[in-house]
Amino acid sequence: MMPAQVAAPDGVLLILALMLPSIGLLAIFVLGHSRPERIALPVLAANLAVALIVALQVGHSGQAATYRLGGWLPPLGITLRADGLSAALIAMAALILFVVAIYARGNFASKAGGSESRQPMVFWTLLLGLSTALNTVFLAQDLFSLFVALELLTFSAVPLVCLEGSRETLRAALRYLLFALAGSVLYLIGVALLYGAYGTLDIASLHQVTRADRATSIALGLMIAGLMAKAALFPLHLWLPPAHAGAPAPASAVLSALVVKAPFFLILRLWFDVAPQPQPVIAGTMLAALGAASILVCSVLALRQARLKLMVAYSTVAQVGYLFLVFPLVMGSEAAVPWASIGWTGGVLQLVSHAFAKASMFLAAGLIAEAMGHDRIDDLGGAAEAVPISIAAFALAGLSLMGLPPAGGFVAKVMLLTAAVVSANWWIAATILAGGLLAAGYVFRVIGRAFADPAGGAPPPKAVARSRELAVLSLAGVALLLGFLPLQPFAYLGIGQGGMP
């Protein structure tokens, strides 16, 4: 039996979540060529308000909010749905995008009275495109609609990588595009196989009818492999470090904090809402093994980097690995349903806390590079005096990556560690601890150099706007506040999951 659902008038907010950024994007083309940020910022603020209202309504009602486009029932119609998980994620994405937009005014503000400029125009339209794509990924309930959303996400993200137009960034963007398109092809083949087997692509309908046969296993395997490439899970991560390190700081922030999280969210949907249950233990163990390899290998690579942004980029790949530890921990849980387990809550909290922490880190790295004129880690002496708030934000975000209190990453990693111990997955527990130590190594390396004396003959640092530093600090502050959540499963994240209301 399908869970109870919120009435359609409330679900109209889901339409607004998709339409507002799209309307803003079109308005820039029609009305605001010369000052696109004057359109984008209010639209992103309105998008944040809608996302928060949706999240609050889902929590207040205890039910998933739904809207059927045109009133058509699946499989002919398309359903939008916000359960506890997707409501939390659209609120997370909207908040990060809005803060990044405030920061980005320093990079991509148009000159007053000036003519249309390519970079501001492209950046603000792509940022609104990302917002539309992310909201669609989190809300759509049709596998082909999700494919379209993934493509919109890709073609909004790739140009952000090469916005500066240098040969290096163009090469990184092309590599990103090739990996993303390969992942899309695998996903689309899987979609075709599922449609051929069951005649529907609606997730709720598939949840009722999927069988543990060869066709279904192949389809899901192809789709998950394609999404792993988009999420940059080791060893399919080769595109991410050069792409994120070469992009402008605001672009790197949204790419690392949000874009790589969308494919993982879809893997969760396929695993728990489409695949026949229970899933084979070996499949979850394989995903966790790749996650563990991602944590260990890419943390070591982060330690070896000479540039700050490249170090933070490799750290992103390492932290994504923690998300894939969830599968065997949830499958081995004593909870009656996976989403009532501490492993599920720990995984989701790791996703959210990492998003805020990594957005803060990339933005801080951008301000440090602006002030110092470079991002060479060994030459960051004096950065703590030049941009103290940015260094403080970087350090606070680093607490979350290391898993130290009181940051959100601490609560998330303690939950994952507890689930690993309870399920006797000792190798996962050891990986979590080792990953925290390695993260401490590369975070403290940066902080230590920032507090060192500047090198003799170094040019004086440039001033940066205090408002931009405060925007960076606000994201790190959210990552810190998440550490005050209780160490227990969150009922909110179970709303609308499986047979729950």
C-alpha positions, 0 to 999 in steps of 0.5 A: 500500500502506498503511503498517505500523501499530502493534498495537491494544493500543498504539492503546488509548492513542488511546482514552484521549486522547479519553476522559480529558477527556470523563470529566473533563467528566462528572465535574465535572457529577456530582461536582464542582460546587463545586470543578471545578478539582480534577477538571480539573487531574488529568485534564489532567495525565493527558491530558498523560501519555497524549499524551507516551506516544503521542508517544514510542511513535510515535517509538520504533516509527517507525510510526503508532499506530492503533485501529479503533473496535469492530474495524470496518474503514473505510468502516463503521468509524472509525479513530484514527491518530497519525502523527508530525505528529499525535502531536507536536501532541497532545503540544503541545496537552496541555502548553499546556492543562495549563500554562494550567490551572495559570495559570487557578487564579488566575482561575477557582478556586472558593472553598473551602466555597463554593457552585457558581459559574458562571464556574469551572464553565463555564471548566473544563468548556469547557477539558476540552471543548477538550481532547477536541475537539483530540485528536479533530481530531488523531487521527480519520481520518474526514471526518465525525468531523472535522466533529463534532470541529470543531463541538465545538471551536467550541462549546467556544471560543465561550462562552470568548470571552463568559465575562465576559458583557459586551455587547462580548464577547457581540458578539465571540462572536456574530461568531466563531460566525457565521464558524465556522458559515459555515465549517462549512457549507462544510466539510460541503457538501464532505464530502457531495460527496466521499461522493457521488463516492467512497462513503467518508469515510475519509482513507486510502481517499480517498487511494487513489481520489480523482481530479482531476475537477471534483467533487473540486476543488469539494469540496476548495475548499469545505472548505479555504475553510471551514477558512480562515475557522475559522483566521482567514486574511486576509481571513477574520480579522475575528472573531479580534481582538475575540474573542481580545482580549475573552476572559479571558487563559487563554481567549485563550491556548488560542484563539490557541495551539491552536484556530486551529491545528486547522483548519490541520492539517485543511487539511494533511490534505486537501491531502496525504492526500485531494487527488489529487497533485500539486496545481496550483501555482496553488492553493498559490500562492494560499494562500501569497499570502493568507498573505503578505497576512495577515503584512503587513497584520495586522502593520501593524494590530498596530503601530497598536493601543493595547491590549496584548491587541488587539495580540497578537490581530492578531499571531496573525493575522499569524503564522498567515499563515506557516503558509500559505507552506508549500504552494508551498515544499513543492510546489517542493521537491527532496525526494522527498516533501513531508514530507522537505523543509525547508519541511514541517519549517519549517512544522510548527515554526512552528506549534508554536513560535508556539503556545507563544510566543503562549500565553505572550504572552496569559498575560503580557498578562493578568498585566500588565493585572492588575498595572497595572489596564489594558492600554493600551500607552502607559501601561505605564510601570513594568510591568517593575518590577511584573511582571518575570517576565511582561515577561521571558516576553513578551520571550522569546516575542517573539523567536520571533515576530520570528524571532531566535535562539535561539528556535524561531521563528528555526529555523522561519523560517530553514527557510522562508526557505531553502526559499523561496530554494531554490525561487526563491520570492523574494517569499515570502523577502521577506515572511518578512523583512518580517514579522520586522521588523514583529514587532520593531516591535510587540514592542519597542514594548511592551518599551520602554514597560514599562521606562519610568518610571510616569506621575505619579499612577498607582496602585501596581501590584497584586501577582500570584502568582509561580507564575502568572508562572512558568507564563507563563515556562515556555511562553516557555522551551519556545518558546526551547528549540525554537530548539536543534533542528537546521536540517534536516528532522525524520524524526519528522514523516515517520512515517506520512506517505504511503507511509512507515512 
